[in-house]
């Protein structure tokens, strides 16, 4: 019985931690959605060194 309660508490703690992490884990799309104007740098996709839109390092 005690193991079941402990497991239930651990699951609840894990769920709560994931919800908090999701609130903190904002990506560039979230920032762009909040940008007020088109010239706001947050409204654009990330750019590479050449100025082209980029989603990260290409393999």
BELLIN-V62932 format. One record per residue. OMEGA is omega in radians with two decimals (none if undefined). BURIAL is 1 if it has 24 or more other ideal C-beta (glycine too) atoms within 12 Angstrom, else 0. D_LAST is the distance of its C-alpha to the last C-alpha in whole Angstrom. Layout:
OMEGA;BURIAL;D_LAST  OMEGA;BURIAL;D_LAST
//
This chain:
-3.13;0;51  3.12;0;50  3.13;0;47  3.11;0;46  3.13;0;47  3.12;0;44  3.12;0;42  3.12;0;42  3.12;0;42  3.12;0;39  3.12;0;37  3.11;0;39  3.13;0;38  3.12;0;34  3.14;0;34  3.13;0;36  3.12;0;33  3.12;0;30  3.10;0;32  3.13;0;32  -3.14;0;29  3.11;0;28  -3.10;0;30  -3.05;0;28  -3.14;0;25  3.10;0;25  -3.05;0;21  3.14;0;21  3.08;0;23  3.12;0;26  -3.14;0;26  -3.14;0;26  -3.14;0;29  -3.11;0;31  -3.05;0;31  -3.09;0;34  -3.14;0;33  -3.13;0;31  3.04;0;31  -3.10;0;30  3.13;0;26  -3.10;0;26  -3.10;0;26  3.04;0;23  3.08;0;19  -3.11;0;17  3.05;0;17  -3.08;0;14  -3.14;0;16  3.12;0;17  3.13;0;18  3.08;0;16  -3.06;0;16  3.03;0;13  3.09;0;12  -3.10;0;9  3.12;0;7  -3.11;0;4  none;0;0
//
